[in-house]
Amino acid sequence: MHLSLLFVIIGFIASTYGLYSSTDDVIELNPSNFDHLVMQSSDIWFVEFYAPWCGLAPWCGHCKNLAPEWARAATELKGKVKLGVVDATVHTQLAQRYGVQGFPTIKFFPAGKKDGQADDYDGGRSSNDIVAWALDKSQANVPAPDVLEITTQTVLDDSCAEKQLCIISFLPNILDCQSECRNEHLTMLKSFAESYKRNRWGWLWVEAFRQPKLEETVGIGGFGYPAQVAINARKGKYVVLKGAFSQTGISGFLKELSAGRLTSPLVPLTGVAEGKLPTIVDSEPWDGQDGKLDFVEDIDLSDVNLDDEEDDGKTKKVEL
C-alpha cells in the first residue's frame, strides 16, 4: 500500500472517529467561533491544537494519550477555566496564527481582554498537572481584592463569612492621622492584598472607635492604633498582630497566616453567637479629606457680672 493512500485512510478514519465526543466538557473551536468564544471573552482559556490522525498512527500516540486527560481536566475546571481543542489539520490557518508546529500543542489565553497573543503551556500531560497549572495561572490573573471600609453589616459579612480569613485593620482617628497618613496605611494594605490575592482573603479597615462592638469582640480598643487582626469566621476565632503595624511587621504576620504556623494562638471571638460576626453600626464612609475640629464659637462675657451676687441688698460674705 502506498504511503499516500495510508495517510488518506488514516485521515478518513480519524475524521469519523475523533478524539473527543460531544459529551466531553471540551469545547470544539474553529475559525467561525474562535474569536467570539476565546479572543472576545474575559475567561481563561487553554486550547489544544491537535491532529486527529495522531490518535491512530502507530508512530504518534501523544494526542491519543492526552485526549482522556484533557477531557478529565475540562470537567474538573468547569466554571473556572475553559478548555478547547482545534483540529489543526483542518483549520491550518488558525494553527499557523499561533505558530503550531507539532501535535499536540497547548496554548494559554489569560483572563481579561485578549491582545491576540498566547503563552505556551509547559506543564505535565496528566489531568492533575493540567488542573494544577491552570488553577495556578487563574489565581495569578485574579485581580487583587479591594481593601474595603467597614460601614455596614453587609460589608463585614461578605468579606468574612465565607472566607478562610479576613484581615481587618483599625486605623487611627482622622484627627490623629490625617489623609496623607491614612492613605499611606491604605496603600500598604493594598500592596499586601495584591501579594496575597491567591489566598482569597477578605481585606477590611475601619477607623478607631467607629465600631466599638467589633473592637470589643477582638480585644482591640482604647489605645494602640493602628492595629490589625485576622478573623476566621468559620471557626469563630481571631488572632492579633503582635508586631509593629509596618511593612516588616505585617509581612511577618501574613507569612505566618499563609503558612498556618502562628506564633500566637487563635482566640475565640468575644460576645458573639457561634457562627456569627460582630454587630456593625451603619456609618458614613470616609470622604478622603483631612479631619477638622468642630468650630466652637467664642462666648462674649462682657455683659456677664462676675461680682458676688447680692441677696436682699446685702453682700454675701464668706468666712475664711
C-alpha positions as a Markdown table, in Angstrom:
| # | Residue | x | y | z |
|---|---|---|---|---|
| 1 | Met | 0.0 | 0.0 | 0.0 |
| 2 | His | 1.3 | 3.4 | -1.0 |
| 3 | Leu | 2.2 | 5.7 | 1.9 |
| 4 | Ser | -0.1 | 8.5 | 0.5 |
| 5 | Leu | -3.0 | 6.1 | 0.5 |
| 6 | Leu | -2.3 | 5.1 | 4.1 |
| 7 | Phe | -2.5 | 8.8 | 5.1 |
| 8 | Val | -5.8 | 9.1 | 3.3 |
| 9 | Ile | -7.2 | 6.1 | 5.1 |
| 10 | Ile | -6.0 | 7.3 | 8.4 |
| 11 | Gly | -7.4 | 10.8 | 7.9 |
| 12 | Phe | -10.8 | 9.4 | 6.9 |
| 13 | Ile | -10.9 | 7.1 | 10.0 |
| 14 | Ala | -9.7 | 9.9 | 12.2 |
| 15 | Ser | -12.4 | 12.3 | 10.9 |
| 16 | Thr | -15.0 | 9.7 | 11.5 |
| 17 | Tyr | -13.8 | 8.6 | 15.0 |
| 18 | Gly | -12.5 | 11.8 | 16.6 |
| 19 | Leu | -10.6 | 12.0 | 19.8 |
| 20 | Tyr | -13.3 | 14.0 | 21.6 |
| 21 | Ser | -17.0 | 13.4 | 21.8 |
| 22 | Ser | -20.0 | 15.7 | 22.3 |
| 23 | Thr | -20.4 | 14.5 | 25.9 |
| 24 | Asp | -17.0 | 15.9 | 26.9 |
| 25 | Asp | -16.7 | 19.3 | 28.5 |
| 26 | Val | -14.0 | 20.2 | 25.9 |
| 27 | Ile | -15.2 | 22.9 | 23.5 |
| 28 | Glu | -14.6 | 22.4 | 19.8 |
| 29 | Leu | -13.1 | 25.5 | 18.3 |
| 30 | Asn | -12.8 | 26.6 | 14.7 |
| 31 | Pro | -12.3 | 29.9 | 12.7 |
| 32 | Ser | -16.0 | 30.6 | 12.9 |
| 33 | Asn | -16.2 | 30.7 | 16.7 |
| 34 | Phe | -12.6 | 31.1 | 17.9 |
| 35 | Asp | -12.6 | 34.9 | 18.1 |
| 36 | His | -16.0 | 35.1 | 19.7 |
| 37 | Leu | -15.5 | 32.4 | 22.3 |
| 38 | Val | -11.8 | 32.9 | 23.1 |
| 39 | Met | -10.5 | 36.3 | 22.0 |
| 40 | Gln | -13.6 | 38.4 | 22.9 |
| 41 | Ser | -14.1 | 36.6 | 26.2 |
| 42 | Ser | -12.8 | 37.6 | 29.6 |
| 43 | Asp | -12.5 | 33.9 | 30.6 |
| 44 | Ile | -9.2 | 32.0 | 30.9 |
| 45 | Trp | -8.8 | 29.5 | 28.0 |
| 46 | Phe | -6.5 | 26.5 | 27.4 |
| 47 | Val | -6.5 | 25.5 | 23.8 |
| 48 | Glu | -5.1 | 22.2 | 22.4 |
| 49 | Phe | -4.1 | 22.2 | 18.8 |
| 50 | Tyr | -4.2 | 18.5 | 17.7 |
| 51 | Ala | -4.2 | 16.2 | 14.7 |
| 52 | Pro | -6.9 | 13.5 | 14.7 |
| 53 | Trp | -4.7 | 11.0 | 12.8 |
| 54 | Cys | -2.2 | 11.3 | 15.6 |
| 55 | Gly | -4.6 | 9.1 | 17.7 |
| 56 | Leu | -4.4 | 6.3 | 15.1 |
| 57 | Ala | -1.0 | 6.5 | 13.6 |
| 58 | Pro | 1.3 | 3.9 | 15.4 |
| 59 | Trp | 4.2 | 6.3 | 15.5 |
| 60 | Cys | 2.3 | 9.2 | 17.1 |
| 61 | Gly | 0.4 | 8.5 | 20.3 |
| 62 | His | 0.8 | 11.9 | 22.0 |
| 63 | Cys | -2.6 | 13.3 | 21.0 |
| 64 | Lys | -4.3 | 10.0 | 21.8 |
| 65 | Asn | -2.7 | 9.8 | 25.3 |
| 66 | Leu | -3.6 | 13.4 | 26.0 |
| 67 | Ala | -7.2 | 13.2 | 25.0 |
| 68 | Pro | -8.7 | 11.5 | 28.1 |
| 69 | Glu | -6.5 | 13.6 | 30.4 |
| 70 | Trp | -7.7 | 16.8 | 28.6 |
| 71 | Ala | -11.3 | 15.7 | 28.9 |
| 72 | Arg | -11.0 | 15.0 | 32.6 |
| 73 | Ala | -9.2 | 18.3 | 33.2 |
| 74 | Ala | -12.0 | 20.1 | 31.4 |
| 75 | Thr | -14.6 | 18.6 | 33.7 |
| 76 | Glu | -12.6 | 19.4 | 36.8 |
| 77 | Leu | -12.1 | 23.0 | 35.7 |
| 78 | Lys | -15.6 | 23.6 | 34.5 |
| 79 | Gly | -16.8 | 27.0 | 35.7 |
| 80 | Lys | -13.2 | 28.2 | 36.4 |
| 81 | Val | -11.1 | 27.7 | 33.3 |
| 82 | Lys | -12.3 | 26.7 | 29.8 |
| 83 | Leu | -10.6 | 24.0 | 27.7 |
| 84 | Gly | -10.9 | 23.9 | 24.0 |
| 85 | Val | -9.5 | 22.0 | 21.0 |
| 86 | Val | -8.7 | 22.9 | 17.5 |
| 87 | Asp | -8.2 | 20.3 | 14.7 |
| 88 | Ala | -5.0 | 21.8 | 13.3 |
| 89 | Thr | -5.1 | 19.6 | 10.2 |
| 90 | Val | -8.4 | 21.1 | 9.1 |
| 91 | His | -8.0 | 24.7 | 10.5 |
| 92 | Thr | -4.5 | 25.2 | 9.3 |
| 93 | Gln | -4.6 | 29.0 | 9.3 |
| 94 | Leu | -5.7 | 29.1 | 12.9 |
| 95 | Ala | -2.8 | 26.8 | 13.8 |
| 96 | Gln | -0.3 | 28.9 | 11.8 |
| 97 | Arg | -1.6 | 32.0 | 13.5 |
| 98 | Tyr | -0.3 | 30.6 | 16.8 |
| 99 | Gly | 2.9 | 29.1 | 15.5 |
| 100 | Val | 1.8 | 25.5 | 15.9 |
| 101 | Gln | 4.5 | 23.1 | 14.5 |
| 102 | Gly | 3.9 | 19.9 | 16.4 |
| 103 | Phe | 1.0 | 17.9 | 17.9 |
| 104 | Pro | -0.4 | 18.3 | 20.4 |
| 105 | Thr | 0.4 | 22.0 | 21.2 |
| 106 | Ile | -1.3 | 23.7 | 24.1 |
| 107 | Lys | -1.7 | 27.5 | 24.3 |
| 108 | Phe | -2.8 | 29.6 | 27.3 |
| 109 | Phe | -5.0 | 32.7 | 26.9 |
| 110 | Pro | -5.2 | 34.7 | 30.2 |
| 111 | Ala | -8.3 | 36.2 | 31.7 |
| 112 | Gly | -9.5 | 39.7 | 30.7 |
| 113 | Lys | -9.1 | 41.5 | 27.4 |
| 114 | Lys | -7.0 | 39.5 | 25.0 |
| 115 | Asp | -4.3 | 41.1 | 22.9 |
| 116 | Gly | -4.1 | 38.3 | 20.3 |
| 117 | Gln | -1.1 | 36.7 | 22.0 |
| 118 | Ala | -1.0 | 33.3 | 23.8 |
| 119 | Asp | 1.5 | 31.7 | 26.1 |
| 120 | Asp | 2.9 | 28.2 | 25.7 |
| 121 | Tyr | 1.8 | 25.5 | 28.2 |
| 122 | Asp | 4.9 | 24.0 | 29.8 |
| 123 | Gly | 3.3 | 21.7 | 32.4 |
| 124 | Gly | 2.8 | 17.9 | 32.5 |
| 125 | Arg | 0.3 | 16.0 | 30.4 |
| 126 | Ser | -1.8 | 14.3 | 33.2 |
| 127 | Ser | -5.2 | 15.8 | 34.2 |
| 128 | Asn | -3.7 | 16.6 | 37.6 |
| 129 | Asp | -0.8 | 18.5 | 36.1 |
| 130 | Ile | -3.2 | 20.4 | 33.7 |
| 131 | Val | -5.6 | 21.3 | 36.5 |
| 132 | Ala | -2.8 | 22.4 | 38.9 |
| 133 | Trp | -1.2 | 24.6 | 36.2 |
| 134 | Ala | -4.5 | 26.1 | 35.1 |
| 135 | Leu | -5.5 | 26.9 | 38.7 |
| 136 | Asp | -2.2 | 28.5 | 39.4 |
| 137 | Lys | -2.5 | 30.6 | 36.3 |
| 138 | Ser | -6.1 | 31.6 | 37.1 |
| 139 | Gln | -5.2 | 32.7 | 40.6 |
| 140 | Ala | -2.3 | 34.7 | 39.3 |
| 141 | Asn | -4.7 | 36.5 | 36.9 |
| 142 | Val | -7.3 | 37.2 | 39.5 |
| 143 | Pro | -7.4 | 40.9 | 40.4 |
| 144 | Ala | -6.4 | 41.9 | 43.9 |
| 145 | Pro | -9.3 | 42.3 | 46.3 |
| 146 | Asp | -10.4 | 45.7 | 47.4 |
| 147 | Val | -9.5 | 46.9 | 50.9 |
| 148 | Leu | -13.0 | 48.0 | 52.0 |
| 149 | Glu | -14.0 | 50.3 | 54.8 |
| 150 | Ile | -16.4 | 48.7 | 57.2 |
| 151 | Thr | -19.6 | 50.9 | 57.0 |
| 152 | Thr | -22.3 | 48.3 | 57.1 |
| 153 | Gln | -23.0 | 44.8 | 58.3 |
| 154 | Thr | -23.1 | 43.6 | 54.7 |
| 155 | Val | -19.5 | 44.7 | 54.1 |
| 156 | Leu | -18.2 | 42.7 | 57.1 |
| 157 | Asp | -20.3 | 39.6 | 56.3 |
| 158 | Asp | -19.5 | 39.5 | 52.6 |
| 159 | Ser | -15.7 | 39.9 | 53.3 |
| 160 | Cys | -15.5 | 37.5 | 56.2 |
| 161 | Ala | -18.3 | 35.0 | 56.5 |
| 162 | Glu | -17.3 | 32.7 | 53.6 |
| 163 | Lys | -13.6 | 33.5 | 53.5 |
| 164 | Gln | -10.8 | 31.4 | 55.1 |
| 165 | Leu | -9.6 | 34.6 | 56.7 |
| 166 | Cys | -10.4 | 38.3 | 56.7 |
| 167 | Ile | -7.8 | 40.8 | 57.6 |
| 168 | Ile | -9.1 | 43.8 | 59.5 |
| 169 | Ser | -7.0 | 46.9 | 60.2 |
| 170 | Phe | -8.0 | 49.5 | 62.8 |
| 171 | Leu | -6.6 | 52.9 | 61.6 |
| 172 | Pro | -6.2 | 55.9 | 63.9 |
| 173 | Asn | -8.9 | 58.6 | 64.1 |
| 174 | Ile | -8.5 | 61.1 | 61.2 |
| 175 | Leu | -7.5 | 63.8 | 63.6 |
| 176 | Asp | -4.6 | 61.7 | 64.8 |
| 177 | Cys | -3.6 | 60.5 | 61.3 |
| 178 | Gln | -4.7 | 62.9 | 58.5 |
| 179 | Ser | -5.4 | 62.0 | 54.9 |
| 180 | Glu | -1.8 | 61.6 | 53.8 |
| 181 | Cys | -1.0 | 59.4 | 56.8 |
| 182 | Arg | -4.2 | 57.3 | 56.3 |
| 183 | Asn | -3.6 | 56.9 | 52.6 |
| 184 | Glu | -0.1 | 55.6 | 53.3 |
| 185 | His | -1.6 | 52.9 | 55.5 |
| 186 | Leu | -4.2 | 52.1 | 52.8 |
| 187 | Thr | -1.6 | 51.9 | 50.1 |
| 188 | Met | 0.5 | 49.5 | 52.2 |
| 189 | Leu | -2.6 | 47.3 | 52.9 |
| 190 | Lys | -3.5 | 47.3 | 49.1 |
| 191 | Ser | 0.0 | 46.1 | 48.3 |
| 192 | Phe | -0.4 | 43.2 | 50.8 |
| 193 | Ala | -3.8 | 42.4 | 49.3 |
| 194 | Glu | -2.1 | 42.1 | 45.9 |
| 195 | Ser | 0.7 | 39.9 | 47.2 |
| 196 | Tyr | -1.7 | 37.5 | 48.9 |
| 197 | Lys | -4.6 | 37.6 | 46.4 |
| 198 | Arg | -4.2 | 33.9 | 45.7 |
| 199 | Asn | -5.3 | 33.2 | 49.3 |
| 200 | Arg | -8.6 | 34.8 | 48.6 |
| 201 | Trp | -8.8 | 36.5 | 52.0 |
| 202 | Gly | -11.1 | 39.5 | 52.7 |
| 203 | Trp | -9.4 | 42.8 | 53.4 |
| 204 | Leu | -11.1 | 45.5 | 55.5 |
| 205 | Trp | -10.3 | 48.6 | 57.5 |
| 206 | Val | -12.2 | 50.8 | 60.0 |
| 207 | Glu | -11.5 | 54.0 | 61.9 |
| 208 | Ala | -10.7 | 53.7 | 65.6 |
| 209 | Phe | -13.7 | 54.0 | 67.9 |
| 210 | Arg | -16.1 | 53.8 | 64.9 |
| 211 | Gln | -17.2 | 50.2 | 65.6 |
| 212 | Pro | -17.0 | 49.6 | 69.3 |
| 213 | Lys | -18.7 | 46.2 | 69.3 |
| 214 | Leu | -16.2 | 45.0 | 66.7 |
| 215 | Glu | -13.3 | 46.3 | 68.7 |
| 216 | Glu | -14.6 | 44.6 | 71.9 |
| 217 | Thr | -15.1 | 41.3 | 70.1 |
| 218 | Val | -11.4 | 41.1 | 69.0 |
| 219 | Gly | -9.8 | 42.7 | 72.0 |
| 220 | Ile | -8.9 | 46.0 | 70.3 |
| 221 | Gly | -9.9 | 49.3 | 71.8 |
| 222 | Gly | -9.0 | 52.4 | 73.6 |
| 223 | Phe | -5.3 | 52.6 | 72.6 |
| 224 | Gly | -2.7 | 51.1 | 70.4 |
| 225 | Tyr | -3.9 | 52.3 | 66.9 |
| 226 | Pro | -3.2 | 51.3 | 64.2 |
| 227 | Ala | -3.9 | 47.6 | 64.9 |
| 228 | Gln | -4.7 | 44.5 | 62.9 |
| 229 | Val | -6.5 | 41.2 | 63.4 |
| 230 | Ala | -7.2 | 38.2 | 61.3 |
| 231 | Ile | -10.6 | 36.6 | 61.7 |
| 232 | Asn | -11.6 | 33.0 | 60.8 |
| 233 | Ala | -15.3 | 33.4 | 60.8 |
| 234 | Arg | -16.0 | 29.7 | 60.3 |
| 235 | Lys | -14.1 | 28.8 | 63.5 |
| 236 | Gly | -15.3 | 31.9 | 65.3 |
| 237 | Lys | -11.7 | 32.8 | 66.2 |
| 238 | Tyr | -9.2 | 35.5 | 65.7 |
| 239 | Val | -5.5 | 36.4 | 66.1 |
| 240 | Val | -4.0 | 39.9 | 66.7 |
| 241 | Leu | -0.9 | 41.3 | 65.0 |
| 242 | Lys | 1.6 | 41.4 | 67.8 |
| 243 | Gly | 4.4 | 43.2 | 65.9 |
| 244 | Ala | 4.5 | 46.7 | 64.5 |
| 245 | Phe | 1.9 | 48.0 | 62.1 |
| 246 | Ser | 4.6 | 48.4 | 59.4 |
| 247 | Gln | 5.8 | 46.8 | 56.2 |
| 248 | Thr | 8.0 | 44.4 | 58.2 |
| 249 | Gly | 5.6 | 43.7 | 61.0 |
| 250 | Ile | 2.6 | 43.0 | 58.8 |
| 251 | Ser | 4.7 | 41.0 | 56.3 |
| 252 | Gly | 5.8 | 38.6 | 59.1 |
| 253 | Phe | 2.2 | 38.3 | 60.4 |
| 254 | Leu | 0.8 | 37.5 | 57.0 |
| 255 | Lys | 3.5 | 34.9 | 56.2 |
| 256 | Glu | 2.6 | 33.1 | 59.4 |
| 257 | Leu | -1.1 | 33.2 | 58.5 |
| 258 | Ser | -0.4 | 31.9 | 54.9 |
| 259 | Ala | 1.8 | 29.1 | 56.2 |
| 260 | Gly | -0.6 | 28.2 | 59.0 |
| 261 | Arg | 2.1 | 28.4 | 61.6 |
| 262 | Leu | 1.2 | 31.1 | 64.1 |
| 263 | Thr | 3.4 | 32.2 | 67.0 |
| 264 | Ser | 0.2 | 33.4 | 68.8 |
| 265 | Pro | -2.8 | 31.1 | 69.2 |
| 266 | Leu | -6.3 | 31.7 | 67.8 |
| 267 | Val | -8.7 | 33.2 | 70.3 |
| 268 | Pro | -12.5 | 32.8 | 70.3 |
| 269 | Leu | -14.5 | 35.9 | 69.3 |
| 270 | Thr | -15.9 | 37.5 | 72.4 |
| 271 | Gly | -19.6 | 38.2 | 72.9 |
| 272 | Val | -21.0 | 36.8 | 69.6 |
| 273 | Ala | -23.0 | 33.7 | 69.0 |
| 274 | Glu | -21.4 | 30.7 | 67.2 |
| 275 | Gly | -21.2 | 31.2 | 63.5 |
| 276 | Lys | -21.9 | 34.9 | 63.8 |
| 277 | Leu | -19.9 | 38.1 | 63.4 |
| 278 | Pro | -20.0 | 41.2 | 65.5 |
| 279 | Thr | -22.8 | 43.7 | 65.0 |
| 280 | Ile | -21.9 | 46.7 | 62.8 |
| 281 | Val | -23.4 | 50.1 | 63.1 |
| 282 | Asp | -24.1 | 51.8 | 59.8 |
| 283 | Ser | -21.7 | 54.7 | 59.3 |
| 284 | Glu | -20.7 | 57.2 | 56.6 |
| 285 | Pro | -17.6 | 56.3 | 54.6 |
| 286 | Trp | -14.5 | 58.4 | 54.8 |
| 287 | Asp | -14.7 | 61.3 | 52.3 |
| 288 | Gly | -10.9 | 61.2 | 51.7 |
| 289 | Gln | -10.4 | 64.6 | 53.3 |
| 290 | Asp | -8.4 | 65.7 | 56.3 |
| 291 | Gly | -10.2 | 65.8 | 59.6 |
| 292 | Lys | -11.3 | 69.1 | 61.1 |
| 293 | Leu | -12.0 | 70.0 | 64.7 |
| 294 | Asp | -15.6 | 71.3 | 65.3 |
| 295 | Phe | -15.6 | 75.1 | 65.5 |
| 296 | Val | -16.7 | 76.4 | 68.9 |
| 297 | Glu | -18.0 | 80.0 | 68.8 |
| 298 | Asp | -16.3 | 82.4 | 71.2 |
| 299 | Ile | -18.6 | 83.4 | 74.1 |
| 300 | Asp | -18.9 | 87.2 | 74.8 |
| 301 | Leu | -18.5 | 87.6 | 78.5 |
| 302 | Ser | -18.6 | 91.4 | 78.5 |
| 303 | Asp | -22.2 | 91.5 | 79.8 |
| 304 | Val | -21.7 | 88.9 | 82.5 |
| 305 | Asn | -21.5 | 90.3 | 86.1 |
| 306 | Leu | -18.7 | 88.4 | 87.7 |
| 307 | Asp | -19.1 | 90.2 | 91.1 |
| 308 | Asp | -20.6 | 88.5 | 94.0 |
| 309 | Glu | -24.3 | 88.4 | 93.9 |
| 310 | Glu | -26.3 | 90.5 | 96.4 |
| 311 | Asp | -29.0 | 88.9 | 98.4 |
| 312 | Asp | -31.7 | 91.4 | 99.6 |
| 313 | Gly | -29.3 | 94.3 | 99.1 |
| 314 | Lys | -26.7 | 92.7 | 101.3 |
| 315 | Thr | -23.4 | 91.4 | 100.0 |
| 316 | Lys | -22.6 | 87.8 | 100.8 |
| 317 | Lys | -19.5 | 87.3 | 102.8 |
| 318 | Val | -17.6 | 84.1 | 103.1 |
| 319 | Glu | -15.9 | 83.4 | 106.4 |
| 320 | Leu | -12.4 | 82.0 | 105.8 |
